[in-house]
Amino acid sequence: MVEAMESLEDCLKRLVDDDCGARLVIDAHCDGVICPEHIRREWGDKLLIDFEPDYPYSVTDLGVVALLVFDGNPAHCVFPTDSIRLVVNKKIQMETWWGEDRPVPRRTKAKTRPHLTVIDGGC
């Protein structure tokens, strides 16, 4: 039996309330993302936003809506759910949410070095 996936709102609330902190990995090029243009250009599809307990944010039908500060300047930001690639538990650095249509990240086995042998008569 497959368990229902935790909603984005529940995931953020749990991480922030448990004092773990949440890091969102966002594709700033997605439709509907509202953030300063220089941030979109600089970070592109790997925009990292950290949420702490004192950050004002909400999860609405638009996605995550927050008042964030970049380079000392406050900015009203909107990150649609489709633009959020991952939510990471900052305390243990573990992915906790990745959206319903995204595959579960798989860790690949580290490549092993090829077995080397000495050829008779070599240098």
Order of alpha helices (4+ residues) and beta strands (2+ residues): alpha-beta-alpha-beta-beta-beta-beta-beta-beta
